[in-house]
Structures are given as structure tokens and as C-alpha cells.
Amino acid sequence: MSELKVPTMAELMASGQQPDVLFWVGCAGSFDDRAKKITRAFVKILNKAGINFAVLGTEESCTGDPAKRAGNEFLFQMQAMGNIQILNTYEIKSIVTTCPHCFNTLKNEYPELGGNYEVKHHSEFLQELINDGKLTIEGGTFKGKKITFHDPCYLGRANDVYEAPRLLIEKLDAELVEMKRCKSNGLCCGAGGAQMFKETEKGDKEINVERTEEALELKPEIIATGCPFCMTMMTDGIKTKDKEVDVKVYDLAELIAEANDL
Amino acid sequence: MNISIIAFIVLLIVSLGLFAKNVRTIIRNINLGKALDRNDNKGERFSLMAKVAFGQSKMQARPVVGVLHFIVYAGFIIINLEVLEIVLDGLLGTHRLFAPLGSLYTFLISSFEILALLVLIACVIFLIRRNVLRIKRFFNLEMDGWPRTDANLILITEVLLMSAFILMNAVDAQLQNIGNSHYTNVGDFPISNLLVGMFSNASENSLVMMERGLWWFHIIGIFAFLNYLPYSKHFHILLAFPNVFYSKLTAKGQLTNMEAVKKEVELMFDPNADPYAAAPEPVGEPERFGAKDVTDLTWKQLMDAYTCTECGRCTDVCPANITGKALSPRKILMDTRDRLVEVGKGIDKNGKDFNDGKSLLRDYITEEELLACTSCNACTEACPVNNDPLSVIVDLRRFLIMEESKAPAEWTGMLTNIENNGAPWQFAQADRLKWKDEN
């Protein structure tokens, strides 16, 4: 297992360097055991493609998204202003993140507060690497495998990114199958709007089970997604339906890293 | 002056006057909302309005209903050109004033008849969907009572108006056939022509009575319908256009950054601010964080509420509603409208400082509903008139948390974690890079 190269902004600054892009890891990517694997997979790809990137490391803090969606605008703006101060001090121009919630907040809600960056979700970033010839995908591992893509709300409807994730799956030579509710009609996994951090309200079904059942109707081998929270919800859904052996849930970054044997 | 002309003038003035008064009340109520600037990007707004309101692009997501609705919409607008002639005939005591247009006239009325028949068929299908097939989304709790009656009344009225129009032409044709001099020969119209036979045995006198009766029924029906609009979800036929024009143009995922909060946070981050300075004298009422009642919402959110057609597409795609939670985005906007109407009536009766001790939050919308939202934007995507129920939900949540400090215990924990260690979970910020060395 080769060592990951993960320079921090502080280190680069000390040696007088500036990265081309900042990788915003996010709280889930930093602390959630499953999401950390996504983070590592993405870094492996960045390392392989020789991208000059950095992370904030211990200087990164929650974007404030769950606080804002729960209704605590005060805490959100405190977080945002703090992060913007750090990002602007480091003169960050370009950010990539593996979390659609961070992506949405950084991209859409920070500019009014003084944080103007070019922000990309990792699916868009990876697609550009492929387009620029900096990354090639070996099709072998997933050739002909049936993969369905669950659109994260904060990537899809919230920001109209539907194609980049699908192009990546097609590059794997996999068979992309679509759920009935996909793209702009995609059904939420149930985690958004700070639902991730509380019990659900009274109802007759869990949203993640409803969504997982829809995915399972297609009999896929893999459910792909591009969000650490969707990852949790879909993985739990698969467990609830006792399908963990037959169906795996992967992030796009993991699929590409694995295809390239990273 | 002819007595029927006088009757018509009185009817016209009364119905237009009453309609104007009710529309003014609605505009006044919408303006009870907070200021919001939506006058930017006019070009983009016009093209959005052309596409979504005139072109009904979002209705076509469900193609069968989309086409039927388009027929009713286009039919209704085009057939209303005929109303111009009817009104002028009423004012001048003439009959078929535009008949001298000759074959063009025959062509126009023939097209109106075909459209009228299509509208009639579409409305009957809509009635069947609502009352026989009982489509699920028309039977959510918030649809009980008036909302369902309202929808049926609209459809029945349209069926009656279209029937009167066609029957009137049929009787008229029979009067032409028997050579009544008042009834100008205008040729055959395709639909009414099929019905002329029904009247072949009627006397000239009773035919004239029937024709006049249908004519008055039709025009009184139109005036009555006009005045029904302000009390009905059918008001969307007018408000859909400005409502789409003033849509939110930014990314769906973007929530507003509250200005009042921004001022305070900026002060806290300002290294030059004097920490011991006395708080500035508050100017006017202290601003409320978030929304408790309709007057805390923006005028656009209130316009959304009046524009809502109660079609329920939002609720139909809401993940919370699909899985049996109490939340229905349609109910959020219907409640907003009903509360606004209540506040408006209170102001009419008791003046501007009216306070009935009630509020949108709790008296109409419960915390349970608000807490069920995943902010996924399925509702805003589905809405054919670009309403934004999510923004109302978020503003009510803001009031709950920032003014009342009311949050589920787990949220309080999550918020405390963000405050203390910069993550929604209880992990130290110093550990943020540990993933690097794990496997």
C-alpha cells in the first residue's frame, strides 16, 4: 500500500508554493469511516494524475450546511465567515470537493459572504481530468457490470449536474441502468436538510428504504453515488433489504480508483 | 335606450368593479410581505415566463394531462375573443356585430366551436380523474372540503359555459334557417350544426327565447366566473405569469443568506470593532429572525401562495410525503394563503394593527411537518408555476431555532458540535487529517 501524498495548505505556504486546486474534504470525508474511503480513493486518483493540490487539514471546518438547513443561520454564517477568512488568506481560487452539500454551500452561498471560488464536485473534476488526458480509465474491472446511479439532490436538482457522473460510469464500460426517478426527478435518499443528524419524523416508511427498493428493482450489481450521506443512506437501505452480499454501494471516485487498480 | 342594454351595462360595471376590488385586496395582501428585489435579469425572466407560463413547459412532465390542460388553457383564451363580440353586442344591442367579416367570421366561430368542444371533453376527463378515478394526490388531507369542491366547480362551470356557447349557436342557426331577419345568416358552424335538428320543431318565439336565454346565461356565467377567480385556486390563470416572471433564478440549492444575521456576524469578525462599545440604538422594530406568520415572509412567497393551483405535483414527489410523513409542500402554500386571507380580512375589519393572536406557525403548520423536510427541491422542480414551498419551510425553521431555540435534541447536539469542534459529530478538529494515515 503506497503512502498517500496529501500536502496541507500550511505546508505549501511554508515552502512558498500554491496548489492548483484545494481539495475540500468535508466533515463526512474526514470522520465518517465509510466516507474516509471515498476521500482516500479520490486522493489516490489525484496522486496518480499528478495533480498539484492541497487540503486545509486541521484548518478545515464544517461549511455550515447542516446548521443552515436546520434553520440556524447564525451558526452557518459564523462557520462561513471563518472558512472564508482562511480560504482568502491562502488566496484559494479553485476548490474540488467529494461532498455535494459542501459543493453547494461553497459554490452558491459563500460568494455573498465574500468567498468567491471556482467550485467543482469531484465528478466534474474527474471528467475534466479524463477530457484533458490526465486520467485514463481501464474498463476491465467493471466491464458489463450493471450500475445504477443515485443522483444526490445537492448535485443534481440543486446544481444541475447530471451528466458528469454518468459519463464516468460509461467510461468504466459498465452498463448504466436508470431508475424511474432519476436526474431532475431523482428521489432523495432521506439525509438532506439536516435529516442525517436526527431521527426521522413519524411515517410509514423510511425514505432510504423506498429509494433502495427502487434501485433494487433494476437488479444492479452496484449502486453508484457521489455523496457521503447518500452513501450512508443507500448502504443502510441495502442492509435493511438483506442485499449486502449481492449489491454494493460505491462512490464514483472509488469506482475509478478501483478500475485503475489504485 | 333598450332595457336589456341598460341591464347589460349595469351587469358589466358591477362585475368589473367587484373584480377590481377583490384583485386590489389580493395585491394589498401580497404587499404585506417583506421587500425582495426580483427586478434583475429582465431578459431571462421574460424568456422563463414565455416558456413556463405561456408555454406551460413544466406541465408537460406528465404528457397526457399536460396536453389536456393546454387545450383548456389555449381554448379558454382564444374562445374569449368571442366574449369581445358578446360584450359589444350587449352594449350596442346588436347581434353578431362582427358578422360582416364574412368568411373570416365563419372561420373564427368555427374554430371557437371546435376548441369549445375540446375544452368540454378535457374538462369532462378532468372531472372523471378527480371523481371517478380518484387520483391519489387529490385526496390528501389538505384537499378535504373546499379545495376539492373548488376544483369541481371550476370544471363544471367550464363545461356549462362551453355547452351554452355551442347550444346558443345551434339555436341561432335554426333561427337563420327559418329566416328570422334579426339573425344574420353567417353560415354553418361545425359543432352546433350537428345539434340544429334538436330545435327543428320549436316555434320561432320559443327559439328566440332560448337563444336570448343562452346568450344571457353564457355572459352572466362569464362575469360570475370572473368574480369567482379571486376566491379560487383558479386565480392561477392570472398570477401564473407574474409568479413565473419573478421566479428565483439562482441555483435551486442556494438558500438566502439572511442580511440581519450577516450584519451581526460581520461585526463579530471585524478586528476593528470595539468590543466594549454600547450596542447601537435599535431603529424601529427589532427584526424577527425567520418567519412566524405570513407577514414575516416576502411578497414573493405570498404571491406563490395565491398562485398555487393545488395540483399536488409537489406533494406527489415529496420524499417525506411519499413515506407517510405529515409534510405536504402543497399544504404549506395553501396554509400560507389561507392565513394571509385571514390576516387580510382582519386588517379590513380592525385596521392595520390587527392581531388575532394566531400565526402561520402552529395554528396552521406544525413543527412535525417542518422537521420532515429533506430540502431536496423535488417540490420546486415539480411545480408548474415555479412556486418555492421549500423557502417557506426554511424560514419557519429559522424562527423555530433562532427565536425559540426549539430543535430536536439531536439537532441541538449537532449544532453544538459544529460550534465547538467544527463538525456535526463530536470529533476533534485536530483529528481532521487522520484519514490520511488510516487504511
Interface residues (C-beta under 8 A of the other chain):
Chain A: M1 L4 V6 T8 V25 C27 G29 S30 F31 D32 K36 T39 R40 V43 V55 G57 T58 E60 S61 C62 G64 P66 A67 K68 R69 A70 G71 N72 E73 F74 L75 Q77 M78 Q79 M81 G82 Q85 N104 K107 N108 E109 E112 L113 C153 Y154 R157 A158 N159 D160 R181 S184 N185 G186 L187 C188 G190 A191 G192 G193 A194 Q195 M196 F197 K198 E199 T200 E201 K202 G203 D204 K205 E206 I207 E210 R211
Chain B: A61 T250 A251 K252 G253 Q254 L255 N257 M258 V261 K262 E264 V265 E266 M268 F269 F289 G290 V317 P319 A320 I322 T323 G324 K325 A326 L327 E368 L371 A372 C373 T374 S375 C376 N377 A378 E381 V394 R397 R398 F399 L400 I401 M402 A407 P408 E410 W411 G413 M414 L415 I418 E419 G422 A423 P424 W425 F427 Q429 A430 D431 R432 L433 K434 W435 K436 E438 N439
